[in-house]
Amino acid sequence: MSEQNFDMVVLGGGSAGYAAAIRAVELGLTAVVIEKDKLGGTCLHRGCIPTKALLHAAEVAEVSKDAAKYGVKTAFEGMDINGVSAYREGIVASKWKGLQGLLKARGIPVVEGEGRLVAPSTVQVGDDRYVGKNVVLATGSYSRSLPGLEIGGRVITSEQALELDFVPKKVAVLGGGVIGVEFASVWRSFGAEVTIIEALPHLVPNEEESISKQLERAFRKRGIEFSLGVRFQGVTQDEQGVVITLENGQSYDAELLLVAVGRGPSTQGLGFEEAGITMDRGFVLTNERLATNVPGVYAVGDIVPGLQLAHRSYQQGIFVAEEIAGLNPIVVEDVNVPKITYCEPEIASVGYTEAKAAEKFGAEQISSYDYNLAGNGKSSILGTGGSVKVVRVNDGPIVGVHMIGGRVGELIAEAQLAVNWEAYPEDIAPFIHAHPTQAEAFGEAVLKLAGKPLHAI
């Protein structure tokens, strides 16, 4: 049995893990990454990148269907799913190769194999042990199901959905959160009939309620059906398809059922509890600085309770490396992490919803303005509707921004800077937003809240 020593041993090579290792080496530390599958993790191979490639293919399909209104003669003849898969896999392969080169150039060894924490400072892979002055747990997440709902056959998760070699004619989606509405959007653009089943009262229930309602209207217009506020009861399947039943007795039939009810932490059987680390329902509990109760052991990414987003994981990886190096990095609360849902129309948000802001600061202390994209020139050119809503504390900072519309995900950078820097609308109002851009919509909302509206009423 061999033993190697490092300043940092990282268990998991996804967004959080490789970011921690790269930043650690930049700061003069030594690091090793241990990954049982492929460097890049879920985000690169089964999540963010391949699903957004599908969504772009869906966008191209929609543009081809609507090209006549722009004066372009074209026709939508259907989807070449093998061509879509080749495009998606090409993007992933390119990014994977680039990431491997990035770690190699920095001299970071990547160990292929399943690691297990055998002591607070030691990860074992086969007969080899990797000992760290610090250990960073970054083992990621998996697609969850509901109790008693078995995955298999025509009941699939997002991983299997990515690998389909056909476009289903009719599909049901269990879960109206981010993953559910993104796949529903893709399949509808590809020509499938889609029904979403969500037990809560709205689609994307964690978003501002007005945004959820606008998405529901947009989905109805696109022909995407959904059932809200009634729980799933069960599913049966045969060679022809599936039949889904709800607790109110209603039933739906489809070729496939996509289970999109969230993701669970991949921590089972990895030795965390045996090493004395405090856990809760599979999640690793940490303090605000991502340290576990065991000295020298940190946890980052999807295994830490909170938002399960690749950019949050990436930021946490950087944070831990800087924390270990003694730089005392700034904590970014989950509420101030930007979120984007890449369906059509897109949703982007950061900070408190109006309801949550009222709870925190008092309803009488909150003001908001919802700017309709119908007044935005670039949105009209693109043919998208939607809105940009900005929430502020009266005589105080912007505490929330909530957007819906085509391509609004590209606007979230300015919004998250405003929220995280606690900018007042009056601070932003004098600055110039280029014309014609969708960014002007954020500028118009800020002007309104600063008391000097231009196009807002």
C-alpha positions in Angstrom: 0.0 0.0 0.0 1.4 3.4 -1.1 0.9 6.7 0.6 1.2 10.2 -0.9 0.9 13.5 1.0 -0.6 16.8 -0.1 -1.8 20.1 1.4 -5.2 19.3 0.1 -6.9 16.1 -0.9 -10.1 16.6 -2.9 -12.6 13.8 -3.1 -14.7 14.5 -6.2 -13.8 16.1 -9.5 -16.9 18.1 -10.3 -17.3 21.9 -10.3 -16.6 22.3 -6.6 -13.7 19.8 -6.5 -11.7 20.9 -9.4 -12.2 24.6 -8.6 -10.8 24.0 -5.1 -7.8 22.2 -6.4 -7.0 24.8 -9.1 -7.3 27.7 -6.6 -5.2 25.9 -4.0 -2.3 25.4 -6.5 -2.5 29.0 -7.5 -2.0 29.9 -3.8 1.1 27.7 -3.6 -0.5 24.6 -2.0 -0.3 21.0 -3.3 -3.5 19.3 -4.3 -4.8 16.0 -5.7 -8.2 15.3 -7.1 -9.8 11.9 -6.8 -12.7 11.1 -9.2 -14.5 7.8 -9.7 -16.1 8.8 -13.0 -15.0 11.7 -15.3 -13.4 15.0 -14.4 -16.1 17.7 -14.6 -18.8 15.7 -12.8 -22.5 16.0 -13.3 -22.4 19.5 -14.6 -20.2 18.8 -17.5 -21.3 15.3 -18.4 -24.9 14.8 -17.3 -26.2 18.3 -16.3 -25.6 21.9 -17.1 -23.6 21.6 -20.3 -25.5 18.8 -22.2 -28.9 20.0 -21.1 -28.2 23.6 -22.3 -26.9 22.2 -25.6 -30.3 20.5 -25.9 -32.1 23.7 -25.0 -30.1 25.6 -27.7 -31.1 23.0 -30.3 -34.7 23.5 -29.1 -34.3 27.3 -29.6 -33.1 26.8 -33.1 -36.1 24.5 -33.8 -38.4 27.3 -32.5 -36.7 29.9 -34.6 -37.1 27.8 -37.7 -40.8 27.3 -37.0 -41.3 31.1 -36.7 -38.9 32.3 -39.3 -41.6 33.6 -41.6 -42.5 36.4 -39.3 -39.0 37.7 -39.7 -39.2 37.5 -43.4 -37.0 34.4 -43.7 -38.2 31.5 -45.8 -37.5 28.2 -44.1 -39.4 25.1 -42.9 -39.2 22.9 -39.8 -39.1 19.3 -41.0 -38.5 17.7 -37.6 -35.6 16.7 -35.4 -32.5 14.6 -36.3 -32.0 13.3 -32.8 -28.7 11.7 -33.8 -27.5 15.0 -35.1 -28.6 16.7 -31.8 -26.7 14.1 -29.8 -23.6 14.5 -31.9 -23.7 18.3 -31.4 -24.3 17.8 -27.6 -21.5 15.2 -27.2 -19.1 17.4 -29.2 -19.6 20.3 -26.8 -19.1 18.1 -23.8 -16.0 16.3 -25.2 -14.4 19.7 -26.1 -14.9 21.1 -22.6 -13.8 17.8 -20.9 -10.5 17.9 -22.9 -10.0 21.5 -22.0 -10.6 20.8 -18.3 -8.2 17.9 -18.3 -5.5 20.1 -19.9 -6.2 22.8 -17.3 -5.4 20.6 -14.4 -2.4 19.0 -16.2 -0.9 22.4 -16.9 -1.1 23.2 -13.2 0.5 19.9 -12.2 -2.6 18.7 -10.4 -2.7 14.9 -10.4 -6.2 13.4 -11.0 -6.6 9.9 -9.6 -9.2 7.8 -11.3 -11.1 5.5 -8.9 -13.6 5.4 -6.1 -12.2 7.1 -3.0 -13.3 6.4 0.6 -12.6 8.5 3.7 -10.8 6.1 6.0 -9.6 8.7 8.5 -10.2 12.5 8.8 -7.0 13.2 6.9 -6.9 10.2 4.5 -8.7 9.1 1.4 -8.1 5.5 0.1 -8.4 4.5 -3.5 -7.8 0.8 -4.0 -4.5 0.0 -2.3 -3.3 3.6 -2.4 -3.8 6.3 0.3 -3.8 10.0 -0.1 -3.1 12.0 3.1 -3.9 15.7 3.3 -3.3 18.4 5.8 -6.9 19.3 4.7 -9.5 17.1 3.0 -12.3 18.6 0.8 -15.4 16.5 0.3 -17.0 17.3 -3.1 -18.8 14.1 -4.1 -21.8 15.7 -5.8 -25.4 14.5 -6.2 -27.6 12.1 -7.9 -31.2 12.2 -9.3 -33.7 11.5 -6.6 -37.0 9.7 -6.8 -40.0 9.5 -4.5 -40.5 6.8 -1.9 -41.7 3.7 -3.6 -41.2 5.1 -7.1 -38.7 2.8 -8.9 -36.6 4.1 -11.8 -36.5 1.7 -14.7 -38.1 1.0 -18.1 -40.2 3.9 -19.1 -39.7 5.7 -15.8 -36.5 7.7 -16.3 -34.4 10.4 -14.7 -32.6 13.3 -16.5 -29.6 11.1 -17.1 -31.6 8.7 -19.2 -33.5 11.5 -20.8 -30.3 12.9 -22.2 -29.4 9.6 -23.8 -32.7 9.0 -25.6 -32.3 8.2 -29.3 -35.8 9.3 -30.2 -38.3 12.1 -29.5 -41.2 10.8 -27.5 -44.6 11.7 -28.9 -46.1 12.1 -25.5 -44.2 12.6 -22.2 -45.1 13.3 -18.6 -42.8 15.2 -16.3 -43.0 14.6 -12.5 -41.8 17.8 -10.9 -42.2 21.4 -12.0 -38.8 22.7 -10.8 -35.8 23.7 -12.8 -35.0 20.3 -14.3 -38.7 19.5 -15.0 -39.5 22.7 -16.9 -36.3 22.7 -18.9 -36.9 19.2 -20.2 -40.6 20.0 -20.8 -39.5 23.0 -22.8 -37.0 21.0 -24.9 -39.5 18.2 -25.7 -42.2 20.6 -26.6 -39.9 22.4 -29.1 -38.9 19.0 -30.5 -42.6 18.3 -31.2 -43.7 16.2 -28.2 -46.9 16.5 -26.2 -45.9 17.4 -22.6 -47.7 17.3 -19.3 -45.9 18.5 -16.0 -47.2 17.2 -12.7 -46.3 19.5 -9.7 -47.6 19.0 -6.2 -47.1 22.6 -5.2 -49.4 25.4 -6.3 -47.0 26.8 -9.0 -44.4 25.8 -11.5 -40.8 26.8 -10.4 -42.3 27.3 -6.9 -39.1 28.8 -5.4 -39.3 31.8 -7.7 -41.2 35.1 -7.3 -44.9 34.2 -7.6 -45.5 36.7 -10.5 -42.6 35.0 -12.4 -44.2 31.6 -11.9 -47.5 32.8 -13.2 -46.0 34.3 -16.3 -44.2 31.0 -17.0 -47.5 29.2 -16.6 -49.1 31.5 -19.1 -46.2 31.1 -21.5 -46.3 27.3 -21.2 -50.1 27.3 -21.9 -49.5 29.3 -25.0 -46.8 26.9 -26.1 -49.2 23.9 -25.5 -47.4 22.5 -22.5 -50.0 21.2 -20.1 -49.6 20.9 -16.3 -51.3 19.8 -13.2 -50.6 21.9 -10.0 -51.4 21.4 -6.4 -52.1 17.6 -6.4 -49.7 15.0 -5.3 -48.5 12.0 -7.4 -49.9 8.7 -6.3 -48.4 6.0 -8.6 -47.4 4.8 -12.0 -47.8 1.7 -14.0 -46.1 0.8 -17.2 -46.2 -1.7 -20.1 -44.7 -2.0 -23.6 -46.9 0.9 -24.9 -46.3 3.5 -22.2 -47.1 4.6 -18.7 -50.2 5.6 -16.8 -49.7 8.1 -14.0 -52.3 8.6 -11.2 -52.7 11.4 -8.8 -54.1 11.5 -5.3 -57.4 13.1 -6.6 -57.9 10.1 -8.9 -56.9 12.0 -12.1 -54.7 10.0 -14.5 -52.4 10.8 -17.4 -50.9 8.5 -20.0 -47.6 9.0 -21.8 -44.8 7.1 -23.5 -42.4 8.1 -20.7 -42.4 9.5 -17.2 -39.4 11.8 -16.4 -38.9 11.9 -12.6 -37.5 15.4 -11.9 -38.1 15.8 -8.1 -34.6 17.1 -7.2 -31.2 15.7 -6.5 -29.8 14.0 -3.4 -26.3 14.1 -1.9 -23.9 11.4 -3.1 -22.4 10.5 0.3 -23.5 7.0 1.2 -20.8 4.4 1.8 -17.9 6.8 1.6 -16.9 6.7 5.2 -18.0 10.2 6.2 -20.0 9.2 9.3 -17.4 6.7 10.4 -14.9 9.5 10.4 -17.1 11.4 12.8 -18.5 13.9 10.4 -22.0 15.2 11.3 -24.6 14.4 8.7 -28.3 15.1 8.1 -30.3 13.0 5.7 -27.2 12.4 3.7 -26.0 16.0 3.6 -22.7 17.0 5.2 -23.3 19.8 7.8 -20.8 22.6 7.9 -20.5 26.1 9.4 -20.8 29.2 7.2 -17.1 28.8 6.3 -17.8 25.2 5.0 -15.8 23.5 7.7 -17.3 20.3 9.1 -17.2 19.4 12.8 -14.0 17.4 12.1 -10.9 19.7 12.1 -9.2 19.9 8.6 -12.2 18.5 6.8 -14.4 20.7 4.6 -17.4 20.0 2.4 -18.5 21.9 -0.8 -21.1 21.7 -3.5 -24.2 19.7 -3.7 -23.5 17.7 -0.6 -23.8 20.9 1.5 -27.5 21.8 2.3 -28.8 24.7 0.1 -28.9 25.5 -3.5 -27.6 22.8 -5.9 -26.1 24.9 -8.6 -22.8 24.5 -10.4 -21.7 28.1 -10.0 -22.4 27.9 -6.2 -20.3 24.7 -6.1 -17.5 26.4 -8.1 -17.6 29.5 -5.8 -17.5 27.2 -2.7 -14.4 25.4 -4.1 -12.6 28.6 -4.5 -13.8 29.8 -1.1 -12.4 26.7 0.7 -9.0 26.9 -1.0 -8.7 30.6 0.0 -9.9 29.7 3.6 -7.2 27.1 3.9 -4.6 29.5 2.6 -5.7 32.0 5.3 -7.2 34.7 2.9 -10.4 34.9 4.9 -12.7 35.1 1.9 -16.2 36.7 1.9 -19.2 34.5 2.5 -22.0 34.7 -0.1 -25.3 33.6 1.3 -27.5 31.3 -0.8 -30.1 34.0 -1.2 -27.6 36.1 -3.1 -26.5 33.4 -5.5 -27.9 34.0 -9.0 -30.3 31.4 -10.4 -31.2 30.7 -14.0 -33.8 28.3 -15.4 -33.1 27.8 -19.2 -36.6 27.0 -20.4 -38.4 29.1 -22.9 -39.0 31.8 -21.7 -35.9 31.9 -19.4 -36.1 32.8 -15.8 -33.3 34.5 -13.8 -33.3 35.8 -10.3 -31.1 36.8 -7.3 -31.9 37.9 -3.8 -35.2 38.0 -1.9 -38.6 37.6 -3.5 -41.0 40.4 -2.6 -42.8 38.2 -0.1 -39.5 37.1 1.6 -38.2 40.7 1.6 -41.4 41.7 3.4 -40.9 39.0 6.0 -37.3 40.1 6.6 -37.6 43.9 6.5 -41.3 44.5 7.0 -44.0 44.9 4.3 -44.1 48.7 4.8 -40.4 49.0 4.3 -40.4 47.4 0.8 -41.0 48.8 -2.6 -40.8 47.1 -6.0 -41.3 47.8 -9.7 -42.1 45.3 -12.4 -41.0 46.5 -15.8 -42.8 44.9 -18.8 -40.5 43.8 -21.6 -43.1 45.0 -24.1 -41.5 48.4 -23.6 -38.0 47.2 -24.4 -36.9 47.6 -28.0 -34.4 44.6 -28.1 -37.1 42.3 -26.6 -39.5 43.4 -29.3 -36.8 42.7 -31.9 -36.3 39.2 -30.4 -40.0 38.6 -30.2 -40.1 37.9 -26.5 -42.3 39.1 -23.7 -41.7 39.0 -20.0 -40.7 41.4 -17.2 -37.9 42.6 -14.9 -38.9 43.1 -11.3 -36.6 44.9 -8.8 -37.3 44.8 -5.1 -35.7 47.4 -2.8 -35.8 48.5 0.9 -37.3 52.0 1.1 -34.4 54.5 1.2 -32.1 51.4 1.1 -30.5 48.9 -1.2 -31.8 46.6 -3.9 -32.5 43.2 -2.3 -34.0 41.2 -5.1 -34.2 41.0 -8.9 -36.5 38.6 -10.8 -36.7 38.3 -14.5 -38.5 36.3 -17.2 -38.2 36.4 -20.9 -36.0 35.2 -23.8 -32.3 35.4 -23.0 -32.8 37.2 -19.6 -30.2 34.8 -18.1 -27.6 37.1 -19.7 -28.8 40.0 -17.5 -28.2 38.3 -14.1 -24.6 39.5 -13.8 -25.5 43.1 -13.3 -28.4 42.1 -11.0 -26.2 40.0 -8.7 -23.6 42.8 -8.5 -26.3 45.2 -7.4 -27.7 42.8 -4.8 -24.4 41.7 -3.4 -22.9 45.2 -3.3 -26.1 46.4 -1.6 -26.5 49.1 -4.3 -29.3 51.7 -4.0 -31.4 52.3 -7.1 -30.1 55.9 -6.9 -26.5 54.6 -7.2 -27.2 52.8 -10.4 -29.6 55.3 -12.0 -26.9 57.6 -13.3 -25.1 54.9 -15.2 -25.8 54.2 -18.9 -27.3 51.0 -20.3 -26.5 50.6 -24.0 -29.4 50.9 -26.5 -31.0 48.8 -27.8 -30.3 46.0 -25.2 -32.4 44.0 -22.9 -30.2 45.4 -20.1 -32.1 48.6 -20.5 -35.1 46.9 -18.8 -33.2 46.6 -15.6 -32.1 50.2 -16.0 -35.7 51.3 -16.5 -36.8 49.5 -13.3 -34.0 51.1 -11.3 -34.9 54.5 -12.7 -38.4 54.1 -11.6 -37.4 53.1 -8.0 -35.0 56.0 -7.9 -37.9 58.3 -8.5 -37.0 59.4 -12.1 -38.7 57.1 -14.5 -38.1 57.6 -18.2 -40.3 55.1 -20.0 -41.8 53.5 -16.9 -45.2 54.7 -15.7 
